[in-house]
Amino acid sequence: MSKPIPVISTCTEDGVEILYPSMAICATEGNFNRQRVQLCIQGVIKQHAGHTFRAAPGATVPGNPAKRPRLQQVASLKDSGMSNKEIAKTLDLKLDTVQKYAKQAANAGLTTHRVQG
């Protein structure tokens, strides 16, 4: 099991900062989406629900999904207008693999297109 990442939440409206002992507690007590908090910490998105989030000093941050080459390829092809089937053929991947990457790319905010078959 991974070690909890302490999170500092900063309200963009008034600058108030709150230190949470973990992302899970931040999500629960602050009524935030845990995945969005993680994406903010990773630098994929800038803010969520009127707050910015960063790992507390000394905390180890999990890998950034934007640095995964296959995920980036699928996101780029989705943004160019290709369907998942076309992407699968182009990249020589199984359709279900492309669908998984497309969903991850959309959730990470790496593509502007909705997930579809």
N, CA, C and O atoms as a printed pandas DataFrame, in Angstrom:
     atom_number atom_name residue_name chain_id  residue_number  x_coord  y_coord  z_coord
0              1         N          MET        A               1    0.849   -1.189    0.000
1              2        CA          MET        A               1    0.000    0.000    0.000
2              3         C          MET        A               1    0.886    1.242    0.000
3              4         O          MET        A               1    1.882    1.304    0.721
4              5         N          SER        A               2    0.515    2.230   -0.817
5              6        CA          SER        A               2    1.328    3.431   -0.920
6              7         C          SER        A               2    1.109    4.353    0.281
7              8         O          SER        A               2    0.064    4.335    0.931
8              9         N          LYS        A               3    2.121    5.143    0.541
9             10        CA          LYS        A               3    2.086    6.087    1.647
10            11         C          LYS        A               3    1.175    7.261    1.292
11            12         O          LYS        A               3    1.243    7.765    0.171
12            13         N          PRO        A               4    0.321    7.711    2.221
13            14        CA          PRO        A               4   -0.564    8.854    1.934
14            15         C          PRO        A               4    0.241   10.108    1.590
15            16         O          PRO        A               4    1.315   10.345    2.142
16            17         N          ILE        A               5   -0.296   10.896    0.676
17            18        CA          ILE        A               5    0.347   12.144    0.258
18            19         C          ILE        A               5   -0.365   13.304    0.943
19            20         O          ILE        A               5   -1.534   13.560    0.656
20            21         N          PRO        A               6    0.324   14.018    1.851
21            22        CA          PRO        A               6   -0.296   15.198    2.452
22            23         C          PRO        A               6   -0.541   16.256    1.382
23            24         O          PRO        A               6    0.300   16.470    0.510
24            25         N          VAL        A               7   -1.690   16.915    1.452
25            26        CA          VAL        A               7   -2.113   17.855    0.417
26            27         C          VAL        A               7   -2.418   19.217    1.026
27            28         O          VAL        A               7   -3.044   19.318    2.081
28            29         N          ILE        A               8   -1.961   20.265    0.336
29            30        CA          ILE        A               8   -2.310   21.629    0.725
30            31         C          ILE        A               8   -3.303   22.160   -0.305
31            32         O          ILE        A               8   -3.009   22.221   -1.499
32            33         N          SER        A               9   -4.470   22.537    0.174
33            34        CA          SER        A               9   -5.525   23.109   -0.664
34            35         C          SER        A               9   -5.511   24.622   -0.461
35            36         O          SER        A               9   -5.472   25.098    0.674
36            37         N          THR        A              10   -5.542   25.380   -1.564
37            38        CA          THR        A              10   -5.580   26.841   -1.478
38            39         C          THR        A              10   -6.807   27.350   -2.226
39            40         O          THR        A              10   -6.973   27.080   -3.416
40            41         N          CYS        A              11   -7.651   28.077   -1.534
41            42        CA          CYS        A              11   -8.843   28.659   -2.151
42            43         C          CYS        A              11   -8.402   29.793   -3.078
43            44         O          CYS        A              11   -7.669   30.692   -2.666
44            45         N          THR        A              12   -8.856   29.743   -4.335
45            46        CA          THR        A              12   -8.454   30.770   -5.304
46            47         C          THR        A              12   -9.139   32.106   -5.031
47            48         O          THR        A              12   -8.691   33.142   -5.522
48            49         N          GLU        A              13  -10.211   32.090   -4.260
49            50        CA          GLU        A              13  -10.952   33.326   -3.989
50            51         C          GLU        A              13  -10.344   34.137   -2.839
51            52         O          GLU        A              13  -10.186   35.353   -2.946
52            53         N          ASP        A              14  -10.004   33.453   -1.737
53            54        CA          ASP        A              14   -9.516   34.194   -0.567
54            55         C          ASP        A              14   -8.110   33.802   -0.113
55            56         O          ASP        A              14   -7.580   34.386    0.833
56            57         N          GLY        A              15   -7.497   32.807   -0.787
57            58        CA          GLY        A              15   -6.127   32.417   -0.459
58            59         C          GLY        A              15   -5.957   31.566    0.783
59            60         O          GLY        A              15   -4.830   31.268    1.179
60            61         N          VAL        A              16   -7.065   31.166    1.410
61            62        CA          VAL        A              16   -6.977   30.347    2.615
62            63         C          VAL        A              16   -6.422   28.964    2.262
63            64         O          VAL        A              16   -6.880   28.311    1.325
64            65         N          GLU        A              17   -5.424   28.538    3.040
65            66        CA          GLU        A              17   -4.796   27.236    2.820
66            67         C          GLU        A              17   -5.188   26.267    3.927
67            68         O          GLU        A              17   -5.283   26.630    5.100
68            69         N          ILE        A              18   -5.415   25.013    3.512
69            70        CA          ILE        A              18   -5.726   23.954    4.473
70            71         C          ILE        A              18   -4.814   22.778    4.171
71            72         O          ILE        A              18   -4.682   22.364    3.020
72            73         N          LEU        A              19   -4.184   22.241    5.210
73            74        CA          LEU        A              19   -3.333   21.064    5.073
74            75         C          LEU        A              19   -4.146   19.834    5.433
75            76         O          LEU        A              19   -4.681   19.733    6.537
76            77         N          TYR        A              20   -4.237   18.901    4.498
77            78        CA          TYR        A              20   -4.918   17.633    4.725
78            79         C          TYR        A              20   -3.851   16.537    4.812
79            80         O          TYR        A              20   -2.860   16.597    4.085
80            81         N          PRO        A              21   -4.029   15.544    5.680
81            82        CA          PRO        A              21   -3.025   14.488    5.829
82            83         C          PRO        A              21   -2.936   13.535    4.634
83            84         O          PRO        A              21   -1.952   12.808    4.499
84            85         N          SER        A              22   -3.958   13.532    3.763
85            86        CA          SER        A              22   -3.938   12.654    2.585
86            87         C          SER        A              22   -4.911   13.173    1.532
87            88         O          SER        A              22   -5.771   14.006    1.817
88            89         N          MET        A              23   -4.755   12.657    0.293
89            90        CA          MET        A              23   -5.687   13.025   -0.777
90            91         C          MET        A              23   -7.094   12.524   -0.443
91            92         O          MET        A              23   -8.080   13.210   -0.712
92            93         N          ALA        A              24   -7.182   11.341    0.135
93            94        CA          ALA        A              24   -8.495   10.773    0.474
94            95         C          ALA        A              24   -9.233   11.664    1.471
95            96         O          ALA        A              24  -10.424   11.934    1.312
96            97         N          ILE        A              25   -8.523   12.114    2.490
97            98        CA          ILE        A              25   -9.145   12.984    3.494
98            99         C          ILE        A              25   -9.472   14.343    2.886
99           100         O          ILE        A              25  -10.511   14.928    3.191
100          101         N          CYS        A              26   -8.592   14.842    2.032
101          102        CA          CYS        A              26   -8.854   16.099    1.319
102          103         C          CYS        A              26  -10.158   15.990    0.534
103          104         O          CYS        A              26  -11.002   16.886    0.583
104          105         N          ALA        A              27  -10.313   14.888   -0.188
105          106        CA          ALA        A              27  -11.522   14.684   -0.997
106          107         C          ALA        A              27  -12.759   14.579   -0.120
107          108         O          ALA        A              27  -13.782   15.201   -0.406
108          109         N          THR        A              28  -12.669   13.801    0.937
109          110        CA          THR        A              28  -13.824   13.570    1.806
110          111         C          THR        A              28  -14.211   14.820    2.594
111          112         O          THR        A              28  -15.362   15.255    2.550
112          113         N          GLU        A              29  -13.252   15.392    3.311
113          114        CA          GLU        A              29  -13.551   16.538    4.178
114          115         C          GLU        A              29  -13.763   17.833    3.392
115          116         O          GLU        A              29  -14.539   18.694    3.804
116          117         N          GLY        A              30  -13.067   17.964    2.258
117          118        CA          GLY        A              30  -13.198   19.189    1.479
118          119         C          GLY        A              30  -14.243   19.113    0.385
119          120         O          GLY        A              30  -14.482   20.088   -0.327
120          121         N          ASN        A              31  -14.875   17.929    0.252
121          122        CA          ASN        A              31  -15.866   17.698   -0.802
122          123         C          ASN        A              31  -15.291   17.918   -2.203
123          124         O          ASN        A              31  -15.915   18.548   -3.056
124          125         N          PHE        A              32  -14.078   17.380   -2.419
125          126        CA          PHE        A              32  -13.414   17.474   -3.719
126          127         C          PHE        A              32  -13.399   16.105   -4.377
127          128         O          PHE        A              32  -13.564   15.083   -3.712
128          129         N          ASN        A              33  -13.201   16.094   -5.687
129          130        CA          ASN        A              33  -13.040   14.855   -6.435
130          131         C          ASN        A              33  -11.586   14.423   -6.276
131          132         O          ASN        A              33  -10.670   15.157   -6.647
132          133         N          ARG        A              34  -11.379   13.226   -5.723
133          134        CA          ARG        A              34  -10.023   12.767   -5.421
134          135         C          ARG        A              34   -9.141   12.712   -6.673
135          136         O          ARG        A              34   -7.972   13.096   -6.628
136          137         N          GLN        A              35   -9.700   12.237   -7.785
137          138        CA          GLN        A              35   -8.924   12.138   -9.022
138          139         C          GLN        A              35   -8.498   13.523   -9.503
139          140         O          GLN        A              35   -7.372   13.699   -9.969
140          141         N          ARG        A              36   -9.382   14.494   -9.393
141          142        CA          ARG        A              36   -9.054   15.862   -9.813
142          143         C          ARG        A              36   -7.977   16.471   -8.916
143          144         O          ARG        A              36   -7.102   17.195   -9.390
144          145         N          VAL        A              37   -8.048   16.173   -7.618
145          146        CA          VAL        A              37   -7.015   16.644   -6.693
146          147         C          VAL        A              37   -5.661   16.069   -7.115
147          148         O          VAL        A              37   -4.660   16.784   -7.163
148          149         N          GLN        A              38   -5.643   14.774   -7.416
149          150        CA          GLN        A              38   -4.397   14.135   -7.839
150          151         C          GLN        A              38   -3.873   14.762   -9.131
151          152         O          GLN        A              38   -2.671   14.997   -9.257
152          153         N          LEU        A              39   -4.755   15.034  -10.086
153          154        CA          LEU        A              39   -4.334   15.655  -11.348
154          155         C          LEU        A              39   -3.757   17.056  -11.110
155          156         O          LEU        A              39   -2.819   17.463  -11.796
156          157         N          CYS        A              40   -4.305   17.783  -10.156
157          158        CA          CYS        A              40   -3.747   19.097   -9.803
158          159         C          CYS        A              40   -2.343   18.937   -9.219
159          160         O          CYS        A              40   -1.419   19.662   -9.590
160          161         N          ILE        A              41   -2.196   17.994   -8.315
161          162        CA          ILE        A              41   -0.895   17.759   -7.691
162          163         C          ILE        A              41    0.139   17.371   -8.734
163          164         O          ILE        A              41    1.304   17.756   -8.633
164          165         N          GLN        A              42   -0.280   16.616   -9.729
165          166        CA          GLN        A              42    0.625   16.171  -10.793
166          167         C          GLN        A              42    0.882   17.257  -11.826
167          168         O          GLN        A              42    1.756   17.100  -12.679
168          169         N          GLY        A              43    0.137   18.355  -11.765
169          170        CA          GLY        A              43    0.335   19.444  -12.707
170          171         C          GLY        A              43   -0.406   19.281  -14.022
171          172         O          GLY        A              43   -0.157   20.022  -14.973
172          173         N          VAL        A              44   -1.316   18.315  -14.085
173          174        CA          VAL        A              44   -2.073   18.078  -15.314
174          175         C          VAL        A              44   -3.169   19.133  -15.481
175          176         O          VAL        A              44   -3.403   19.618  -16.588
176          177         N          ILE        A              45   -3.835   19.483  -14.390
177          178        CA          ILE        A              45   -4.823   20.560  -14.409
178          179         C          ILE        A              45   -4.422   21.587  -13.349
179          180         O          ILE        A              45   -3.703   21.263  -12.404
180          181         N          LYS        A              46   -4.890   22.823  -13.512
181          182        CA          LYS        A              46   -4.443   23.896  -12.622
182          183         C          LYS        A              46   -5.255   24.014  -11.343
183          184         O          LYS        A              46   -4.713   24.326  -10.282
184          185         N          GLN        A              47   -6.555   23.765  -11.442
185          186        CA          GLN        A              47   -7.397   23.923  -10.258
186          187         C          GLN        A              47   -8.639   23.060  -10.366
187          188         O          GLN        A              47   -8.978   22.547  -11.433
188          189         N          HIS        A              48   -9.307   22.916   -9.232
189          190        CA          HIS        A              48  -10.543   22.135   -9.167
190          191         C          HIS        A              48  -11.426   22.755   -8.095
191          192         O          HIS        A              48  -10.976   23.024   -6.981
192          193         N          ALA        A              49  -12.674   22.977   -8.441
193          194        CA          ALA        A              49  -13.679   23.482   -7.497
194          195         C          ALA        A              49  -13.216   24.743   -6.764
195          196         O          ALA        A              49  -13.439   24.895   -5.563
196          197         N          GLY        A              50  -12.564   25.649   -7.510
197          198        CA          GLY        A              50  -12.150   26.908   -6.915
198          199         C          GLY        A              50  -10.938   26.804   -5.995
199          200         O          GLY        A              50  -10.696   27.697   -5.182
200          201         N          HIS        A              51  -10.187   25.734   -6.117
201          202        CA          HIS        A              51   -9.000   25.529   -5.290
202          203         C          HIS        A              51   -7.830   25.036   -6.132
203          204         O          HIS        A              51   -8.013   24.386   -7.161
204          205         N          THR        A              52   -6.635   25.357   -5.676
205          206        CA          THR        A              52   -5.440   24.735   -6.216
206          207         C          THR        A              52   -4.963   23.731   -5.183
207          208         O          THR        A              52   -5.271   23.855   -3.997
208          209         N          PHE        A              53   -4.217   22.742   -5.631
209          210        CA          PHE        A              53   -3.740   21.697   -4.735
210          211         C          PHE        A              53   -2.275   21.430   -5.014
211          212         O          PHE        A              53   -1.843   21.425   -6.167
212          213         N          ARG        A              54   -1.517   21.209   -3.961
213          214        CA          ARG        A              54   -0.123   20.823   -4.116
214          215         C          ARG        A              54    0.235   19.862   -2.984
215          216         O          ARG        A              54   -0.361   19.875   -1.907
216          217         N          ALA        A              55    1.216   19.044   -3.271
217          218        CA          ALA        A              55    1.694   18.128   -2.237
218          219         C          ALA        A              55    2.416   18.947   -1.175
219          220         O          ALA        A              55    3.078   19.938   -1.483
220          221         N          ALA        A              56    2.283   18.527    0.062
221          222        CA          ALA        A              56    2.998   19.195    1.146
222          223         C          ALA        A              56    4.500   19.005    0.939
223          224         O          ALA        A              56    4.919   18.011    0.346
224          225         N          PRO        A              57    5.306   19.939    1.418
225          226        CA          PRO        A              57    6.758   19.804    1.266
226          227         C          PRO        A              57    7.260   18.444    1.761
227          228         O          PRO        A              57    6.887   17.982    2.839
228          229         N          GLY        A              58    8.112   17.815    0.949
229          230        CA          GLY        A              58    8.686   16.517    1.309
230          231         C          GLY        A              58    7.876   15.316    0.860
231          232         O          GLY        A              58    8.346   14.183    0.968
232          233         N          ALA        A              59    6.661   15.541    0.354
233          234        CA          ALA        A              59    5.807   14.424   -0.080
234          235         C          ALA        A              59    6.236   13.949   -1.464
235          236         O          ALA        A              59    6.669   14.748   -2.294
236          237         N          THR        A              60    6.116   12.648   -1.708
237          238        CA          THR        A              60    6.422   12.070   -3.014
238          239         C          THR        A              60    5.142   12.040   -3.834
239          240         O          THR        A              60    4.126   11.500   -3.397
240          241         N          VAL        A              61    5.198   12.626   -5.031
241          242        CA          VAL        A              61    4.026   12.720   -5.903
242          243         C          VAL        A              61    4.055   11.582   -6.923
243          244         O          VAL        A              61    5.096   11.325   -7.527
244          245         N          PRO        A              62    2.910   10.889   -7.126
245          246        CA          PRO        A              62    2.863    9.813   -8.118
246          247         C          PRO        A              62    3.082   10.350   -9.527
247          248         O          PRO        A              62    2.938   11.549   -9.768
248          249         N          GLY        A              63    3.427    9.470  -10.451
249          250        CA          GLY        A              63    3.740    9.846  -11.829
250          251         C          GLY        A              63    2.649   10.610  -12.533
251          252         O          GLY        A              63    1.463   10.424  -12.263
252          253         N          ASN        A              64    3.061   11.467  -13.432
253          254        CA          ASN        A              64    2.167   12.294  -14.224
254          255         C          ASN        A              64    1.683   11.502  -15.440
255          256         O          ASN        A              64    2.501   11.066  -16.250
256          257         N          PRO        A              65    0.354   11.306  -15.584
257          258        CA          PRO        A              65   -0.141   10.550  -16.726
258          259         C          PRO        A              65    0.184   11.203  -18.064
259          260         O          PRO        A              65    0.193   10.529  -19.094
260          261         N          ALA        A              66    0.449   12.500  -18.059
261          262        CA          ALA        A              66    0.770   13.191  -19.301
262          263         C          ALA        A              66    2.125   12.768  -19.859
263          264         O          ALA        A              66    2.418   13.034  -21.024
264          265         N          LYS        A              67    2.950   12.118  -19.056
265          266        CA          LYS        A              67    4.278   11.702  -19.503
266          267         C          LYS        A              67    4.281   10.295  -20.099
267          268         O          LYS        A              67    5.341    9.785  -20.461
268          269         N          ARG        A              68    3.126    9.667  -20.204
269          270        CA          ARG        A              68    3.033    8.329  -20.787
270          271         C          ARG        A              68    2.848    8.469  -22.298
271          272         O          ARG        A              68    1.822    8.979  -22.747
272          273         N          PRO        A              69    3.830    8.023  -23.086
273          274        CA          PRO        A              69    3.798    8.251  -24.534
274          275         C          PRO        A              69    2.566    7.690  -25.241
275          276         O          PRO        A              69    1.996    8.375  -26.090
276          277         N          ARG        A              70    2.136    6.470  -24.921
277          278        CA          ARG        A              70    0.985    5.870  -25.603
278          279         C          ARG        A              70   -0.277    6.670  -25.291
279          280         O          ARG        A              70   -1.117    6.888  -26.164
280          281         N          LEU        A              71   -0.399    7.099  -24.055
281          282        CA          LEU        A              71   -1.551    7.907  -23.647
282          283         C          LEU        A              71   -1.556    9.222  -24.424
283          284         O          LEU        A              71   -2.607    9.678  -24.874
284          285         N          GLN        A              72   -0.394    9.819  -24.578
285          286        CA          GLN        A              72   -0.276   11.064  -25.337
286          287         C          GLN        A              72   -0.640   10.844  -26.807
287          288         O          GLN        A              72   -1.307   11.681  -27.414
288          289         N          GLN        A              73   -0.202    9.721  -27.378
289          290        CA          GLN        A              73   -0.527    9.432  -28.780
290          291         C          GLN        A              73   -2.029    9.314  -28.973
291          292         O          GLN        A              73   -2.589    9.900  -29.899
292          293         N          VAL        A              74   -2.678    8.560  -28.106
293          294        CA          VAL        A              74   -4.122    8.377  -28.217
294          295         C          VAL        A              74   -4.834    9.719  -28.042
295          296         O          VAL        A              74   -5.762   10.025  -28.790
296          297         N          ALA        A              75   -4.411   10.521  -27.064
297          298        CA          ALA        A              75   -5.032   11.833  -26.846
298          299         C          ALA        A              75   -4.885   12.721  -28.077
299          300         O          ALA        A              75   -5.833   13.389  -28.488
300          301         N          SER        A              76   -3.704   12.722  -28.654
301          302        CA          SER        A              76   -3.452   13.539  -29.842
302          303         C          SER        A              76   -4.325   13.101  -31.021
303          304         O          SER        A              76   -4.891   13.936  -31.726
304          305         N          LEU        A              77   -4.427   11.798  -31.224
305          306        CA          LEU        A              77   -5.244   11.286  -32.324
306          307         C          LEU        A              77   -6.734   11.537  -32.082
307          308         O          LEU        A              77   -7.479   11.804  -33.025
308          309         N          LYS        A              78   -7.173   11.450  -30.808
309          310        CA          LYS        A              78   -8.571   11.777  -30.482
310          311         C          LYS        A              78   -8.850   13.238  -30.822
311          312         O          LYS        A              78   -9.888   13.566  -31.395
312          313         N          ASP        A              79   -7.902   14.115  -30.459
313          314        CA          ASP        A              79   -8.084   15.536  -30.736
314          315         C          ASP        A              79   -8.062   15.842  -32.224
315          316         O          ASP        A              79   -8.615   16.853  -32.658
316          317         N          SER        A              80   -7.427   14.976  -33.012
317          318        CA          SER        A              80   -7.418   15.198  -34.457
318          319         C          SER        A              80   -8.718   14.722  -35.102
319          320         O          SER        A              80   -8.930   14.911  -36.299
320          321         N          GLY        A              81   -9.598   14.096  -34.288
321          322        CA          GLY        A              81  -10.905   13.680  -34.782
322          323         C          GLY        A              81  -11.042   12.204  -35.098
323          324         O          GLY        A              81  -12.090   11.775  -35.582
324          325         N          MET        A              82  -10.012   11.420  -34.837
325          326        CA          MET        A              82  -10.086    9.988  -35.140
326          327         C          MET        A              82  -10.956    9.254  -34.118
327          328         O          MET        A              82  -11.012    9.630  -32.947
328          329         N          SER        A              83  -11.629    8.206  -34.581
329          330        CA          SER        A              83  -12.414    7.354  -33.688
330          331         C          SER        A              83  -11.470    6.365  -32.997
331          332         O          SER        A              83  -10.321    6.200  -33.406
332          333         N          ASN        A              84  -11.965    5.719  -31.959
333          334        CA          ASN        A              84  -11.162    4.716  -31.262
334          335         C          ASN        A              84  -10.772    3.587  -32.210
335          336         O          ASN        A              84   -9.652    3.079  -32.142
336          337         N          LYS        A              85  -11.686    3.192  -33.090
337          338        CA          LYS        A              85  -11.385    2.123  -34.051
338          339         C          LYS        A              85  -10.262    2.535  -34.995
339          340         O          LYS        A              85   -9.375    1.736  -35.295
340          341         N          GLU        A              86  -10.298    3.780  -35.463
341          342        CA          GLU        A              86   -9.246    4.275  -36.349
342          343         C          GLU        A              86   -7.896    4.349  -35.629
343          344         O          GLU        A              86   -6.851    4.032  -36.198
344          345         N          ILE        A              87   -7.945    4.770  -34.380
345          346        CA          ILE        A              87   -6.719    4.852  -33.582
346          347         C          ILE        A              87   -6.139    3.461  -33.368
347          348         O          ILE        A              87   -4.929    3.267  -33.482
348          349         N          ALA        A              88   -6.997    2.491  -33.058
349          350        CA          ALA        A              88   -6.538    1.113  -32.847
350          351         C          ALA        A              88   -5.822    0.594  -34.090
351          352         O          ALA        A              88   -4.769   -0.036  -33.991
352          353         N          LYS        A              89   -6.391    0.860  -35.245
353          354        CA          LYS        A              89   -5.782    0.402  -36.495
354          355         C          LYS        A              89   -4.456    1.129  -36.750
355          356         O          LYS        A              89   -3.464    0.507  -37.131
356          357         N          THR        A              90   -4.448    2.427  -36.540
357          358        CA          THR        A              90   -3.253    3.238  -36.786
358          359         C          THR        A              90   -2.091    2.839  -35.879
359          360         O          THR        A              90   -0.950    2.745  -36.333
360          361         N          LEU        A              91   -2.381    2.604  -34.594
361          362        CA          LEU        A              91   -1.332    2.292  -33.626
362          363         C          LEU        A              91   -1.115    0.788  -33.446
363          364         O          LEU        A              91   -0.271    0.361  -32.657
364          365         N          ASP        A              92   -1.887   -0.005  -34.188
365          366        CA          ASP        A              92   -1.805   -1.466  -34.082
366          367         C          ASP        A              92   -2.045   -1.936  -32.641
367          368         O          ASP        A              92   -1.269   -2.708  -32.078
368          369         N          LEU        A              93   -3.141   -1.444  -32.072
369          370        CA          LEU        A              93   -3.544   -1.813  -30.715
370          371         C          LEU        A              93   -4.934   -2.431  -30.759
371          372         O          LEU        A              93   -5.676   -2.241  -31.722
372          373         N          LYS        A              94   -5.282   -3.170  -29.710
373          374        CA          LYS        A              94   -6.634   -3.699  -29.584
374          375         C          LYS        A              94   -7.581   -2.544  -29.268
375          376         O          LYS        A              94   -7.193   -1.576  -28.613
376          377         N          LEU        A              95   -8.823   -2.652  -29.738
377          378        CA          LEU        A              95   -9.810   -1.604  -29.514
378          379         C          LEU        A              95  -10.012   -1.337  -28.024
379          380         O          LEU        A              95  -10.102   -0.182  -27.608
380          381         N          ASP        A              96  -10.083   -2.405  -27.214
381          382        CA          ASP        A              96  -10.314   -2.186  -25.776
382          383         C          ASP        A              96   -9.139   -1.455  -25.118
383          384         O          ASP        A              96   -9.330   -0.725  -24.146
384          385         N          THR        A              97   -7.940   -1.647  -25.639
385          386        CA          THR        A              97   -6.774   -0.925  -25.121
386          387         C          THR        A              97   -6.894    0.556  -25.452
387          388         O          THR        A              97   -6.629    1.406  -24.602
388          389         N          VAL        A              98   -7.290    0.866  -26.672
389          390        CA          VAL        A              98   -7.470    2.263  -27.080
390          391         C          VAL        A              98   -8.593    2.903  -26.261
391          392         O          VAL        A              98   -8.476    4.056  -25.845
392          393         N          GLN        A              99   -9.664    2.173  -26.030
393          394        CA          GLN        A              99  -10.772    2.713  -25.235
394          395         C          GLN        A              99  -10.307    3.045  -23.819
395          396         O          GLN        A              99  -10.705    4.062  -23.250
396          397         N          LYS        A             100   -9.459    2.178  -23.253
397          398        CA          LYS        A             100   -8.914    2.416  -21.909
398          399         C          LYS        A             100   -8.067    3.689  -21.913
399          400         O          LYS        A             100   -8.232    4.548  -21.047
400          401         N          TYR        A             101   -7.157    3.810  -22.889
401          402        CA          TYR        A             101   -6.313    5.005  -22.974
402          403         C          TYR        A             101   -7.133    6.261  -23.238
403          404         O          TYR        A             101   -6.851    7.316  -22.670
404          405         N          ALA        A             102   -8.146    6.157  -24.095
405          406        CA          ALA        A             102   -8.985    7.312  -24.405
406          407         C          ALA        A             102   -9.713    7.807  -23.149
407          408         O          ALA        A             102   -9.828    9.011  -22.919
408          409         N          LYS        A             103  -10.191    6.875  -22.358
409          410        CA          LYS        A             103  -10.876    7.243  -21.117
410          411         C          LYS        A             103   -9.896    7.902  -20.146
411          412         O          LYS        A             103  -10.216    8.919  -19.530
412          413         N          GLN        A             104   -8.696    7.317  -20.011
413          414        CA          GLN        A             104   -7.689    7.896  -19.125
414          415         C          GLN        A             104   -7.287    9.291  -19.597
415          416         O          GLN        A             104   -7.129   10.203  -18.786
416          417         N          ALA        A             105   -7.121    9.455  -20.908
417          418        CA          ALA        A             105   -6.740   10.752  -21.464
418          419         C          ALA        A             105   -7.827   11.796  -21.199
419          420         O          ALA        A             105   -7.530   12.931  -20.829
420          421         N          ALA        A             106   -9.081   11.403  -21.391
421          422        CA          ALA        A             106  -10.194   12.327  -21.133
422          423         C          ALA        A             106  -10.262   12.695  -19.653
423          424         O          ALA        A             106  -10.443   13.864  -19.310
424          425         N          ASN        A             107  -10.117   11.703  -18.778
425          426        CA          ASN        A             107  -10.164   11.969  -17.326
426          427         C          ASN        A             107   -9.015   12.849  -16.871
427          428         O          ASN        A             107   -9.161   13.621  -15.924
428          429         N          ALA        A             108   -7.869   12.738  -17.541
429          430        CA          ALA        A             108   -6.707   13.534  -17.197
430          431         C          ALA        A             108   -6.731   14.915  -17.848
431          432         O          ALA        A             108   -5.836   15.730  -17.620
432          433         N          GLY        A             109   -7.761   15.176  -18.660
433          434        CA          GLY        A             109   -7.863   16.462  -19.334
434          435         C          GLY        A             109   -6.868   16.621  -20.477
435          436         O          GLY        A             109   -6.526   17.741  -20.855
436          437         N          LEU        A             110   -6.400   15.492  -21.030
437          438        CA          LEU        A             110   -5.419   15.544  -22.108
438          439         C          LEU        A             110   -6.056   15.644  -23.489
439          440         O          LEU        A             110   -5.362   15.857  -24.483
440          441         N          THR        A             111   -7.364   15.492  -23.549
441          442        CA          THR        A             111   -8.073   15.566  -24.838
442          443         C          THR        A             111   -9.370   16.340  -24.657
443          444         O          THR        A             111   -9.944   16.378  -23.568
444          445         N          THR        A             112   -9.812   16.947  -25.728
445          446        CA          THR        A             112  -11.064   17.714  -25.662
446          447         C          THR        A             112  -12.247   16.905  -26.184
447          448         O          THR        A             112  -13.392   17.350  -26.105
448          449         N          HIS        A             113  -11.971   15.713  -26.718
449          450        CA          HIS        A             113  -13.038   14.886  -27.262
450          451         C          HIS        A             113  -13.583   13.927  -26.212
451          452         O          HIS        A             113  -12.853   13.436  -25.351
452          453         N          ARG        A             114  -14.888   13.673  -26.307
453          454        CA          ARG        A             114  -15.531   12.734  -25.392
454          455         C          ARG        A             114  -15.124   11.305  -25.730
455          456         O          ARG        A             114  -14.758   11.002  -26.866
456          457         N          VAL        A             115  -15.192   10.441  -24.734
457          458        CA          VAL        A             115  -14.859    9.039  -24.933
458          459         C          VAL        A             115  -15.982    8.373  -25.701
459          460         O          VAL        A             115  -17.154    8.509  -25.349
460          461         N          GLN        A             116  -15.617    7.642  -26.767
461          462        CA          GLN        A             116  -16.599    6.910  -27.569
462          463         C          GLN        A             116  -15.940    5.692  -28.185
463          464         O          GLN        A             116  -14.716    5.565  -28.165
464          465         N          GLY        A             117  -16.741    4.801  -28.730
465          466        CA          GLY        A             117  -16.239    3.574  -29.360
466          467         C          GLY        A             117  -15.751    3.868  -30.701
467          468         O          GLY        A             117  -15.286    2.968  -31.400
